[in-house]
Amino acid sequence: MSKAVPRFEECCHPLTAAALDEAEAVVLAEALRVLADPARLRLLSLVATAPDGEACACDLVEPLARSQPTISHHLAMLVEAGFLTREKRGRWAWYRVVPERLELLRSALQPEAAQA
């Protein structure tokens, strides 16, 4: 049984600004854990670069050469973590990137001086 992926609403201050406390470290580690899988990174990239900014699940199976259930599992993890949104249209689900979630991670990993 897989552990639920926490959806992070906010992350933490930049790593170089101050030491992370335990809660901040857990939130950041969980978000990075979701993205640490090559298939999920590719899916996120495929959705982000899709025409009109969205991609149908039906179009994501072939590029990864994985089964539809595997793709669905990875997409569900990205949705649970808040990196993607999902909209059901008929038989298929369409996915969009949530730019604010990526921005939270970018800010946490970017050196403090670069944010000024």
TIMI-2910 file (N, C-alpha, C, CB; in pm, 1 decimal, decimal comma, always signed):
<rs>
+----------+----------+----------+----------+----------+----------+----------+----------+----------+----------+----------+----------+------+
!      n_x !      n_y !      n_z !     ca_x !     ca_y !     ca_z !      c_x !      c_y !      c_z !     cb_x !     cb_y !     cb_z ! resn !
+----------+----------+----------+----------+----------+----------+----------+----------+----------+----------+----------+----------+------+
!    +84,7 !   -118,5 !     +0,0 !     +0,0 !     +0,0 !     +0,0 !    +88,6 !   +123,9 !     +0,0 !    -96,0 !     +0,3 !   +122,3 !  Met !
!    +62,7 !   +218,0 !    -89,2 !   +147,0 !   +336,1 !    -98,0 !   +101,8 !   +444,0 !     -0,2 !   +146,4 !   +390,6 !   -240,0 !  Ser !
!   +198,0 !   +519,4 !    +44,8 !   +172,9 !   +629,2 !   +137,8 !   +112,6 !   +746,6 !    +61,6 !   +303,7 !   +671,9 !   +210,4 !  Lys !
!    +18,5 !   +814,3 !   +122,3 !    -43,8 !   +930,7 !    +57,8 !    +61,0 !  +1040,4 !    +39,0 !   -164,3 !   +983,6 !   +142,3 !  Ala !
!    +52,7 !  +1105,5 !    -73,7 !   +144,7 !  +1215,0 !   -104,0 !    +85,3 !  +1343,7 !    -48,9 !   +171,2 !  +1226,5 !   -257,9 !  Val !
!   +157,3 !  +1411,0 !    +40,7 !   +101,6 !  +1535,2 !    +94,7 !   +100,2 !  +1645,7 !    -10,2 !   +181,3 !  +1580,5 !   +216,8 !  Pro !
!     -4,7 !  +1722,3 !     -9,0 !    -15,0 !  +1836,9 !    -98,3 !    +37,8 !  +1956,5 !    -20,1 !   -164,0 !  +1860,1 !   -148,8 !  Arg !
!   +139,0 !  +2019,7 !    -72,0 !   +195,3 !  +2132,2 !     +1,2 !   +134,0 !  +2261,8 !    -46,1 !   +346,5 !  +2136,8 !    -14,4 !  Phe !
!    +91,4 !  +2342,7 !    +47,2 !    +31,3 !  +2471,3 !    +16,4 !   +135,7 !  +2581,8 !    +19,6 !    -81,6 !  +2502,3 !   +114,3 !  Glu !
!   +233,8 !  +2563,2 !   +101,3 !   +346,4 !  +2656,0 !   +103,9 !   +466,8 !  +2575,2 !   +143,2 !   +322,8 !  +2776,3 !   +202,1 !  Glu !
!   +580,8 !  +2625,2 !   +112,8 !   +700,2 !  +2547,5 !   +141,3 !   +780,2 !  +2614,4 !   +250,4 !   +785,4 !  +2529,8 !    +15,7 !  Cys !
!   +886,0 !  +2667,9 !   +216,1 !   +977,6 !  +2716,8 !   +317,6 !  +1059,7 !  +2832,9 !   +261,1 !  +1070,0 !  +2603,1 !   +367,2 !  Cys !
!  +1134,0 !  +2894,0 !   +349,5 !  +1221,8 !  +3002,4 !   +305,3 !  +1338,1 !  +2941,0 !   +227,1 !  +1274,1 !  +3087,2 !   +427,4 !  His !
!  +1412,8 !  +3021,0 !   +153,5 !  +1525,9 !  +2966,4 !    +78,1 !  +1623,7 !  +2892,9 !   +169,6 !  +1598,7 !  +3078,5 !     +3,0 !  Pro !
!  +1677,3 !  +2784,4 !   +121,4 !  +1770,3 !  +2703,7 !   +200,4 !  +1889,8 !  +2783,7 !   +250,3 !  +1818,9 !  +2586,6 !   +118,8 !  Leu !
!  +1927,2 !  +2885,2 !   +175,9 !  +2044,4 !  +2964,2 !   +215,0 !  +2009,5 !  +3079,6 !   +308,4 !  +2113,2 !  +3018,4 !    +91,8 !  Thr !
!  +1880,4 !  +3102,6 !   +334,8 !  +1840,3 !  +3213,4 !   +422,6 !  +1851,4 !  +3174,2 !   +569,2 !  +1696,8 !  +3257,7 !   +391,1 !  Ala !
!  +1813,7 !  +3053,2 !   +602,1 !  +1818,9 !  +3004,1 !   +739,7 !  +1801,2 !  +2853,2 !   +735,3 !  +1709,1 !  +3071,9 !   +830,0 !  Ala !
!  +1838,9 !  +2789,2 !   +843,0 !  +1824,1 !  +2643,6 !   +849,5 !  +1675,9 !  +2606,6 !   +852,4 !  +1897,0 !  +2586,2 !   +974,4 !  Ala !
!  +1642,2 !  +2502,2 !   +778,8 !  +1504,8 !  +2453,3 !   +779,0 !  +1472,5 !  +2390,8 !   +913,9 !  +1482,5 !  +2351,4 !   +665,4 !  Leu !
!  +1348,9 !  +2411,9 !   +960,7 !  +1306,9 !  +2337,5 !  +1079,1 !  +1255,2 !  +2201,5 !  +1032,1 !  +1196,9 !  +2415,9 !  +1160,8 !  Asp !
!  +1218,5 !  +2115,1 !  +1124,3 !  +1176,6 !  +1979,1 !  +1090,1 !  +1056,1 !  +1977,9 !   +996,0 !  +1143,5 !  +1901,4 !  +1216,7 !  Glu !
!   +955,6 !  +2059,2 !  +1026,4 !   +834,1 !  +2061,1 !   +943,6 !   +865,2 !  +2107,7 !   +801,4 !   +727,3 !  +2152,7 !  +1006,9 !  Ala !
!   +945,6 !  +2211,3 !   +787,6 !   +981,9 !  +2261,3 !   +654,0 !  +1060,1 !  +2155,9 !   +576,6 !  +1065,0 !  +2391,1 !   +665,0 !  Glu !
!  +1150,4 !  +2087,5 !   +644,5 !  +1230,6 !  +1984,3 !   +579,5 !  +1142,9 !  +1869,2 !   +530,6 !  +1337,7 !  +1931,8 !   +675,6 !  Ala !
!  +1043,5 !  +1831,3 !   +608,7 !   +952,7 !  +1723,5 !   +568,8 !   +872,8 !  +1764,2 !   +445,6 !   +857,4 !  +1686,9 !   +684,6 !  Val !
!   +817,4 !  +1885,4 !   +446,8 !   +738,0 !  +1933,1 !   +333,1 !   +822,4 !  +1937,4 !   +205,8 !   +679,7 !  +2072,7 !   +362,7 !  Val !
!   +940,7 !  +1994,6 !   +214,8 !  +1027,7 !  +2006,1 !    +97,6 !  +1073,3 !  +1869,1 !    +49,4 !  +1149,1 !  +2093,4 !   +129,4 !  Leu !
!  +1109,8 !  +1780,6 !   +141,8 !  +1155,0 !  +1646,2 !   +104,2 !  +1044,1 !  +1567,6 !    +34,1 !  +1202,9 !  +1569,6 !   +228,3 !  Ala !
!   +921,6 !  +1578,8 !    +82,9 !   +810,2 !  +1507,2 !    +19,8 !   +784,5 !  +1559,2 !   -121,9 !   +682,5 !  +1521,0 !   +105,1 !  Glu !
!   +790,4 !  +1690,5 !   -139,1 !   +770,5 !  +1747,7 !   -272,9 !   +881,4 !  +1701,5 !   -366,9 !   +766,5 !  +1902,6 !   -266,5 !  Ala !
!  +1003,8 !  +1703,0 !   -318,5 !  +1115,9 !  +1659,2 !   -401,9 !  +1110,0 !  +1509,0 !   -429,3 !  +1248,7 !  +1694,8 !   -334,8 !  Leu !
!  +1059,9 !  +1431,2 !   -333,5 !  +1047,4 !  +1286,7 !   -352,1 !   +953,7 !  +1256,1 !   -469,0 !   +995,8 !  +1219,6 !   -222,9 !  Arg !
!   +845,7 !  +1331,2 !   -479,3 !   +751,7 !  +1310,5 !   -589,2 !   +821,3 !  +1337,6 !   -722,5 !   +627,3 !  +1401,8 !   -573,2 !  Val !
!   +903,9 !  +1440,4 !   -727,0 !   +971,0 !  +1477,1 !   -851,5 !  +1098,2 !  +1396,9 !   -877,9 !  +1004,3 !  +1623,4 !   -849,3 !  Leu !
!  +1141,6 !  +1317,2 !   -782,3 !  +1267,8 !  +1244,0 !   -795,4 !  +1258,3 !  +1122,9 !   -888,5 !  +1314,1 !  +1198,7 !   -659,4 !  Ala !
!  +1141,3 !  +1094,2 !   -938,8 !  +1123,1 !   +981,1 !  -1029,2 !  +1134,0 !  +1029,0 !  -1174,0 !   +986,4 !   +912,1 !  -1004,3 !  Asp !
!  +1217,8 !   +965,4 !  -1255,9 !  +1233,2 !  +1009,7 !  -1395,3 !  +1102,5 !  +1010,0 !  -1474,5 !  +1332,9 !   +921,4 !  -1465,3 !  Pro !
!  +1017,1 !   +911,9 !  -1452,0 !   +889,6 !   +907,9 !  -1525,5 !   +802,7 !  +1027,3 !  -1487,1 !   +813,9 !   +775,3 !  -1497,3 !  Ala !
!   +797,0 !  +1061,9 !  -1359,2 !   +715,7 !  +1176,3 !  -1317,1 !   +773,6 !  +1307,0 !  -1367,6 !   +704,0 !  +1180,4 !  -1165,4 !  Arg !
!   +904,6 !  +1319,6 !  -1368,0 !   +966,2 !  +1440,9 !  -1424,2 !   +932,7 !  +1453,3 !  -1572,5 !  +1120,0 !  +1438,9 !  -1404,1 !  Leu !
!   +939,4 !  +1343,3 !  -1645,6 !   +906,2 !  +1347,9 !  -1788,0 !   +760,3 !  +1382,6 !  -1809,3 !   +937,9 !  +1214,8 !  -1854,6 !  Arg !
!   +671,8 !  +1323,9 !  -1728,6 !   +529,5 !  +1355,3 !  -1741,5 !   +504,2 !  +1503,1 !  -1714,5 !   +446,3 !  +1269,0 !  -1645,4 !  Leu !
!   +563,9 !  +1556,2 !  -1610,0 !   +548,9 !  +1698,0 !  -1578,1 !   +598,1 !  +1784,0 !  -1694,2 !   +625,7 !  +1733,2 !  -1449,0 !  Leu !
!   +710,3 !  +1745,7 !  -1751,6 !   +767,0 !  +1819,1 !  -1864,8 !   +677,9 !  +1808,6 !  -1988,5 !   +907,2 !  +1766,9 !  -1896,8 !  Ser !
!   +624,6 !  +1690,5 !  -2014,8 !   +535,4 !  +1672,4 !  -2130,6 !   +409,2 !  +1756,9 !  -2116,3 !   +497,4 !  +1524,0 !  -2147,0 !  Leu !
!   +353,1 !  +1760,5 !  -1996,8 !   +232,5 !  +1840,9 !  -1975,1 !   +267,1 !  +1989,4 !  -1987,0 !   +169,6 !  +1810,3 !  -1835,7 !  Val !
!   +377,8 !  +2030,0 !  -1926,6 !   +416,8 !  +2171,8 !  -1927,3 !   +443,6 !  +2223,4 !  -2068,3 !   +540,7 !  +2192,5 !  -1841,1 !  Ala !
!   +491,2 !  +2137,5 !  -2156,3 !   +527,3 !  +2181,3 !  -2291,6 !   +422,0 !  +2145,3 !  -2395,6 !   +659,7 !  +2120,9 !  -2331,4 !  Thr !
!   +310,6 !  +2090,5 !  -2351,8 !   +204,3 !  +2051,1 !  -2445,4 !   +138,0 !  +2174,4 !  -2507,0 !    +98,4 !  +1964,2 !  -2373,5 !  Ala !
!    +89,0 !  +2160,6 !  -2630,1 !    +14,1 !  +2270,4 !  -2690,7 !   -103,7 !  +2308,1 !  -2600,8 !    -35,5 !  +2231,6 !  -2832,7 !  Pro !
!   -132,1 !  +2433,7 !  -2592,0 !   -241,0 !  +2484,9 !  -2508,6 !   -218,3 !  +2462,8 !  -2359,3 !   -370,4 !  +2420,1 !  -2549,1 !  Asp !
!    -99,1 !  +2415,6 !  -2320,2 !    -67,5 !  +2400,7 !  -2178,7 !   -137,9 !  +2286,6 !  -2108,6 !    -99,4 !  +2524,7 !  -2109,1 !  Gly !
!   -193,9 !  +2194,1 !  -2184,9 !   -259,3 !  +2079,3 !  -2123,5 !   -235,6 !  +1956,1 !  -2209,1 !   -410,6 !  +2105,0 !  -2105,1 !  Glu !
!   -242,5 !  +1839,8 !  -2143,3 !   -220,2 !  +1714,6 !  -2215,0 !   -321,9 !  +1610,8 !  -2169,4 !    -76,1 !  +1663,0 !  -2192,8 !  Ala !
!   -366,7 !  +1531,5 !  -2264,5 !   -458,1 !  +1421,7 !  -2236,0 !   -374,7 !  +1301,2 !  -2190,9 !   -546,1 !  +1386,6 !  -2361,8 !  Cys !
!   -424,9 !  +1230,5 !  -2092,3 !   -355,9 !  +1110,6 !  -2044,7 !   -331,9 !  +1012,6 !  -2159,2 !   -436,9 !  +1042,8 !  -1933,1 !  Ala !
!   -423,8 !  +1010,5 !  -2254,8 !   -410,8 !   +919,2 !  -2368,1 !   -285,6 !   +947,0 !  -2451,3 !   -533,8 !   +928,6 !  -2456,2 !  Cys !
!   -235,7 !  +1069,9 !  -2447,9 !   -117,3 !  +1106,8 !  -2525,6 !    +12,6 !  +1091,5 !  -2447,3 !   -130,1 !  +1248,9 !  -2573,7 !  Asp !
!     +4,5 !  +1048,4 !  -2322,1 !   +124,1 !  +1040,8 !  -2237,5 !   +178,1 !   +899,0 !  -2223,2 !    +93,5 !  +1096,5 !  -2100,8 !  Leu !
!   +103,9 !   +801,7 !  -2271,6 !   +147,3 !   +662,4 !  -2258,6 !   +261,5 !   +631,3 !  -2354,1 !    +30,3 !   +567,2 !  -2284,4 !  Val !
!   +244,8 !   +663,0 !  -2480,6 !   +345,0 !   +628,4 !  -2582,6 !   +482,2 !   +692,2 !  -2557,0 !   +295,1 !   +670,7 !  -2719,3 !  Glu !
!   +491,2 !   +821,4 !  -2525,4 !   +624,0 !   +880,9 !  -2505,7 !   +704,9 !   +817,1 !  -2392,6 !   +609,0 !  +1027,5 !  -2478,2 !  Pro !
!   +637,9 !   +762,7 !  -2292,1 !   +709,8 !   +701,8 !  -2180,4 !   +727,6 !   +551,1 !  -2196,3 !   +637,3 !   +730,3 !  -2051,4 !  Leu !
!   +657,9 !   +493,5 !  -2294,1 !   +666,8 !   +349,0 !  -2320,0 !   +641,8 !   +268,2 !  -2192,6 !   +804,9 !   +313,5 !  -2378,2 !  Ala !
!   +539,0 !   +312,0 !  -2120,3 !   +496,6 !   +240,3 !  -2000,1 !   +347,2 !   +212,3 !  -2013,6 !   +528,0 !   +322,9 !  -1868,9 !  Arg !
!   +297,2 !   +123,2 !  -1931,5 !   +155,5 !    +87,7 !  -1939,3 !    +67,9 !   +203,6 !  -1892,8 !   +126,7 !    -37,5 !  -1855,1 !  Ser !
!    -56,9 !   +201,9 !  -1938,0 !   -151,9 !   +306,1 !  -1898,2 !   -171,7 !   +309,7 !  -1747,3 !   -286,1 !   +284,4 !  -1967,3 !  Gln !
!   -183,1 !   +193,9 !  -1677,5 !   -197,3 !   +199,6 !  -1531,8 !    -75,4 !   +263,5 !  -1462,6 !   -219,3 !    +59,1 !  -1477,1 !  Pro !
!    +43,2 !   +239,4 !  -1515,1 !   +164,2 !   +299,7 !  -1457,2 !   +163,0 !   +450,5 !  -1476,8 !   +291,3 !   +239,0 !  -1520,6 !  Thr !
!   +127,3 !   +495,1 !  -1596,6 !   +118,8 !   +638,6 !  -1624,5 !    +14,5 !   +701,8 !  -1533,3 !    +83,7 !   +664,3 !  -1773,8 !  Ile !
!   -100,4 !   +637,4 !  -1518,8 !   -206,4 !   +689,6 !  -1432,3 !   -159,3 !   +702,3 !  -1287,2 !   -329,7 !   +599,1 !  -1439,6 !  Ser !
!    -84,0 !   +604,3 !  -1241,2 !    -29,8 !   +609,0 !  -1104,1 !    +61,1 !   +730,2 !  -1086,1 !    +48,2 !   +479,1 !  -1071,7 !  His !
!   +152,4 !   +750,8 !  -1180,0 !   +245,5 !   +864,0 !  -1170,4 !   +171,2 !   +997,4 !  -1179,6 !   +352,2 !   +855,4 !  -1281,3 !  His !
!    +74,5 !  +1005,7 !  -1269,3 !     -4,5 !  +1128,8 !  -1281,5 !    -82,1 !  +1156,4 !  -1152,6 !   -101,8 !  +1119,1 !  -1401,0 !  Leu !
!   -136,6 !  +1052,1 !  -1092,8 !   -210,9 !  +1068,9 !   -967,4 !   -119,7 !  +1123,1 !   -857,3 !   -273,6 !   +934,9 !   -923,2 !  Ala !
!     +3,4 !  +1076,0 !   -852,1 !    +97,5 !  +1127,2 !   -751,4 !   +127,1 !  +1275,7 !   -774,4 !   +228,8 !  +1046,0 !   -754,3 !  Met !
!   +142,8 !  +1314,0 !   -900,1 !   +168,3 !  +1454,6 !   -932,0 !    +48,0 !  +1542,1 !   -898,0 !   +203,8 !  +1470,0 !  -1080,2 !  Leu !
!    -72,1 !  +1489,1 !   -918,6 !   -194,0 !  +1563,4 !   -882,8 !   -204,8 !  +1574,0 !   -730,5 !   -321,2 !  +1493,9 !   -941,9 !  Val !
!   -185,2 !  +1463,0 !   -660,0 !   -193,5 !  +1463,9 !   -513,3 !    -96,0 !  +1563,6 !   -452,2 !   -165,9 !  +1324,3 !   -457,6 !  Glu !
!    +23,0 !  +1573,4 !   -509,6 !   +124,7 !  +1663,8 !   -457,4 !   +100,5 !  +1808,2 !   -499,9 !   +261,8 !  +1619,2 !   -503,1 !  Ala !
!     +3,1 !  +1829,7 !   -588,3 !    -30,4 !  +1965,5 !   -629,1 !    +48,1 !  +2018,7 !   -747,2 !    -11,1 !  +2055,6 !   -516,0 !  Gly !
!   +124,7 !  +1934,7 !   -814,6 !   +201,3 !  +1980,2 !   -930,5 !   +116,8 !  +1987,3 !  -1056,9 !   +319,1 !  +1888,7 !   -953,5 !  Phe !
!    +12,4 !  +1904,7 !  -1063,7 !    -77,2 !  +1903,0 !  -1178,6 !   -221,9 !  +1912,8 !  -1131,0 !    -55,9 !  +1774,9 !  -1263,1 !  Leu !
!   -307,7 !  +1963,6 !  -1219,3 !   -451,8 !  +1954,6 !  -1197,1 !   -505,8 !  +1856,7 !  -1300,1 !   -522,5 !  +2095,9 !  -1208,0 !  Thr !
!   -620,0 !  +1798,6 !  -1268,8 !   -681,3 !  +1700,6 !  -1358,2 !   -825,4 !  +1740,6 !  -1384,0 !   -673,8 !  +1557,5 !  -1298,5 !  Arg !
!   -864,6 !  +1732,5 !  -1511,8 !  -1003,9 !  +1758,1 !  -1550,3 !  -1051,3 !  +1640,5 !  -1634,1 !  -1018,5 !  +1893,4 !  -1629,4 !  Glu !
!  -1157,0 !  +1578,2 !  -1590,4 !  -1213,2 !  +1463,9 !  -1662,8 !  -1301,3 !  +1515,2 !  -1776,0 !  -1294,4 !  +1371,2 !  -1567,1 !  Lys !
!  -1275,9 !  +1465,1 !  -1896,6 !  -1357,4 !  +1497,7 !  -2014,8 !  -1391,0 !  +1367,4 !  -2085,2 !  -1282,3 !  +1597,0 !  -2112,2 !  Arg !
!  -1514,6 !  +1325,1 !  -2068,8 !  -1552,8 !  +1196,7 !  -2128,1 !  -1474,0 !  +1084,2 !  -2064,3 !  -1530,6 !  +1197,7 !  -2280,4 !  Gly !
!  -1411,5 !  +1003,0 !  -2147,4 !  -1332,3 !   +889,1 !  -2098,8 !  -1195,4 !   +929,3 !  -2049,3 !  -1317,1 !   +786,8 !  -2207,4 !  Arg !
!  -1147,3 !  +1044,7 !  -2087,7 !  -1007,7 !  +1080,5 !  -2062,2 !   -993,1 !  +1192,2 !  -1960,3 !   -941,1 !  +1121,1 !  -2190,7 !  Trp !
!   -876,0 !  +1193,2 !  -1901,8 !   -839,7 !  +1300,5 !  -1808,6 !   -737,9 !  +1389,9 !  -1877,4 !   -782,7 !  +1243,2 !  -1673,9 !  Ala !
!   -753,7 !  +1518,9 !  -1856,6 !   -662,3 !  +1618,9 !  -1911,2 !   -587,7 !  +1682,8 !  -1794,8 !   -738,8 !  +1726,8 !  -1995,7 !  Trp !
!   -459,4 !  +1707,9 !  -1814,9 !   -373,0 !  +1757,3 !  -1708,1 !   -311,1 !  +1891,0 !  -1744,1 !   -263,9 !  +1656,3 !  -1677,5 !  Tyr !
!   -296,2 !  +1975,1 !  -1641,9 !   -230,1 !  +2105,2 !  -1653,4 !   -132,1 !  +2120,2 !  -1538,1 !   -334,0 !  +2222,0 !  -1653,7 !  Arg !
!    -22,9 !  +2189,7 !  -1562,8 !    +75,3 !  +2219,1 !  -1457,8 !    +20,2 !  +2330,0 !  -1368,3 !   +213,3 !  +2260,9 !  -1519,6 !  Val !
!    +51,9 !  +2321,9 !  -1240,0 !    +17,7 !  +2427,4 !  -1144,6 !   +146,1 !  +2507,6 !  -1121,9 !    -40,6 !  +2368,1 !  -1007,7 !  Val !
!   +162,1 !  +2620,2 !  -1194,3 !   +288,7 !  +2693,3 !  -1189,0 !   +325,7 !  +2741,3 !  -1048,9 !   +282,4 !  +2811,1 !  -1281,4 !  Pro !
!   +226,8 !  +2772,9 !   -967,2 !   +256,1 !  +2822,1 !   -832,1 !   +329,4 !  +2717,4 !   -747,8 !   +126,5 !  +2863,3 !   -762,1 !  Glu !
!   +299,5 !  +2590,2 !   -769,3 !   +367,4 !  +2483,8 !   -693,5 !   +513,9 !  +2474,4 !   -734,0 !   +297,5 !  +2347,6 !   -715,8 !  Arg !
!   +538,4 !  +2485,9 !   -863,5 !   +677,7 !  +2482,4 !   -909,2 !   +753,2 !  +2604,5 !   -859,6 !   +684,5 !  +2474,9 !  -1062,6 !  Leu !
!   +685,4 !  +2717,5 !   -853,9 !   +747,6 !  +2840,6 !   -805,1 !   +787,0 !  +2827,5 !   -658,0 !   +652,3 !  +2959,7 !   -823,8 !  Glu !
!   +703,7 !  +2761,0 !   -577,6 !   +737,4 !  +2741,0 !   -436,4 !   +868,0 !  +2663,3 !   -422,2 !   +623,8 !  +2666,9 !   -364,0 !  Leu !
!   +883,0 !  +2559,3 !   -501,5 !  +1007,1 !  +2481,7 !   -495,8 !  +1125,2 !  +2562,8 !   -547,1 !   +993,2 !  +2352,8 !   -577,0 !  Leu !
!  +1103,8 !  +2633,7 !   -656,6 !  +1211,7 !  +2715,6 !   -711,8 !  +1260,1 !  +2815,4 !   -607,6 !  +1164,8 !  +2789,3 !   -839,1 !  Arg !
!  +1167,7 !  +2880,6 !   -538,7 !  +1207,5 !  +2980,5 !   -438,5 !  +1283,8 !  +2917,8 !   -323,2 !  +1085,1 !  +3053,3 !   -384,9 !  Ser !
!  +1244,2 !  +2797,2 !   -283,8 !  +1313,5 !  +2732,0 !   -172,7 !  +1455,0 !  +2692,2 !   -211,2 !  +1235,9 !  +2609,3 !   -126,5 !  Ala !
!  +1474,9 !  +2659,8 !   -338,2 !  +1606,3 !  +2611,5 !   -381,8 !  +1696,9 !  +2721,3 !   -437,1 !  +1588,6 !  +2505,3 !   -486,2 !  Leu !
!  +1640,3 !  +2835,8 !   -464,6 !  +1718,9 !  +2945,7 !   -521,3 !  +1794,0 !  +3018,9 !   -410,3 !  +1627,5 !  +3044,3 !   -599,0 !  Gln !
!  +1920,7 !  +3050,4 !   -433,8 !  +1995,9 !  +3126,6 !   -334,4 !  +1925,6 !  +3257,9 !   -300,9 !  +2137,9 !  +3154,4 !   -384,8 !  Pro !
!  +1931,5 !  +3297,0 !   -175,9 !  +1861,6 !  +3416,1 !   -127,9 !  +1901,6 !  +3541,3 !   -206,7 !  +1889,9 !  +3437,1 !    +20,7 !  Glu !
!  +2028,2 !  +3557,4 !   -237,5 !  +2074,3 !  +3676,6 !   -311,1 !  +2010,3 !  +3685,2 !   -448,6 !  +2226,9 !  +3675,5 !   -325,2 !  Ala !
!  +1983,1 !  +3571,8 !   -511,6 !  +1924,3 !  +3571,5 !   -645,7 !  +1777,5 !  +3610,9 !   -643,2 !  +1939,4 !  +3434,6 !   -709,4 !  Ala !
!  +1713,8 !  +3607,6 !   -527,3 !  +1571,9 !  +3641,7 !   -518,3 !  +1549,3 !  +3790,5 !   -505,6 !  +1508,6 !  +3571,2 !   -401,5 !  Gln !
!  +1650,2 !  +3864,0 !   -471,7 !  +1633,7 !  +4009,6 !   -450,6 !  +1612,2 !  +4082,3 !   -581,7 !  +1756,1 !  +4068,3 !   -378,9 !  Ala !
+----------+----------+----------+----------+----------+----------+----------+----------+----------+----------+----------+----------+------+
</rs>
